[in-house]
Amino acid sequence: MTTEHGGLPLPDYDQLPVGTLEHRIRALSVPELDQLLHYEHGHADRAMVVQILTARKRQLDAGAPLSGGNPAAFKPETAGHGRGGSPVSPATSPEPSSPPPHGTPDQRGKPKANRTGG
């Protein structure tokens, strides 16, 4: 199964986070992994990605089965593009207050002991 980037087997391959890529390649065959390796060496040449693809090829060569599913059917994920910001809004934030300088608001300070040595 081939898609974008000149027939790569995973959609939006360049934008996939490494952790997602590691799971997506489980359904790929050795020729498809070779295709991704060739593309990776010619483009970003990310050491971690090359290591993951090579390790998966070794697993398949040792008899590991392909996982079921279609890796191209997943909605592509992108790295580092979260919504950001705080979920706090004026409606959910507490009332502003200043903490007391010492102790708790309902306790008055006690005078210190006589410090004049005597």
C-alpha positions in Angstrom: 0.0 0.0 0.0 1.5 3.3 -1.0 0.6 7.0 -0.5 2.2 10.4 -0.5 5.9 11.3 -0.8 6.5 9.4 -3.9 4.7 6.3 -2.8 5.7 5.9 0.9 3.6 3.4 2.8 2.7 5.8 5.7 0.8 9.0 5.2 2.5 12.1 6.5 5.6 10.1 7.3 7.8 13.1 7.9 5.5 14.5 10.6 5.0 11.3 12.6 6.5 11.4 16.1 9.1 8.6 16.7 6.9 6.9 19.3 3.9 6.8 16.8 6.2 5.6 14.0 7.4 2.7 16.1 3.8 1.4 16.4 2.7 2.2 12.8 5.5 0.2 11.2 4.4 -3.0 12.8 2.0 -3.7 9.9 4.6 -3.0 7.2 6.4 -5.6 5.2 10.2 -5.8 4.7 10.0 -4.1 1.3 8.0 -1.3 2.8 10.5 -0.9 5.6 13.3 -0.9 3.0 11.4 1.9 1.2 11.2 4.0 4.4 14.8 3.4 5.2 15.9 4.5 1.8 13.7 7.6 2.1 15.0 8.3 5.6 18.7 8.1 4.6 18.0 10.5 1.7 16.2 13.1 3.7 16.3 13.6 7.5 18.5 10.6 8.3 17.3 10.6 11.9 19.4 8.0 13.8 16.5 7.0 16.1 14.2 6.4 13.2 16.8 4.4 11.3 17.4 2.3 14.4 13.7 1.6 14.8 13.2 0.7 11.2 16.3 -1.6 11.2 15.2 -3.3 14.4 11.7 -4.0 13.0 13.3 -5.5 9.9 15.4 -7.8 12.1 12.3 -8.9 13.9 10.5 -9.8 10.7 13.6 -11.6 9.4 13.5 -13.6 12.7 9.9 -14.7 12.0 7.9 -12.0 13.9 4.4 -11.7 12.4 3.0 -8.5 10.9 0.4 -6.9 13.1 -3.1 -6.5 11.7 -4.6 -3.2 10.6 -3.8 -0.7 7.9 -1.1 1.8 9.0 -2.4 4.3 6.4 -5.9 4.2 7.8 -4.9 6.0 11.1 -5.4 9.7 11.4 -1.9 11.1 11.1 -0.4 12.6 14.2 2.0 15.4 14.4 4.7 16.1 17.0 4.8 19.2 19.1 1.7 21.0 17.9 -0.5 20.7 21.0 -3.2 23.2 21.8 -1.1 24.7 24.5 -2.3 27.3 27.0 -4.0 26.8 30.4 -7.4 25.2 30.8 -8.1 27.7 33.5 -10.6 30.4 32.7 -12.0 33.3 34.7 -15.0 31.2 35.5 -12.9 28.4 37.0 -10.1 30.4 38.7 -10.3 31.2 42.5 -10.9 34.6 43.9 -7.7 36.5 44.3 -6.4 36.8 47.9 -3.3 37.7 49.8 -2.0 35.2 52.3 -1.4 36.5 55.9 2.1 37.6 56.6 2.5 35.0 59.4 0.3 32.2 60.9 -3.3 31.9 60.0 -5.8 34.8 59.6 -7.8 33.8 62.7 -4.8 33.7 65.1 -3.1 36.7 66.4 0.7 36.7 66.8 2.1 36.0 70.3 4.8 38.3 71.8 8.2 36.8 71.8 9.9 35.9 75.0 12.2 38.4 76.7 15.4 38.4 74.7 17.4 40.6 77.0 19.8 38.2 78.7 19.1 38.5 82.3 
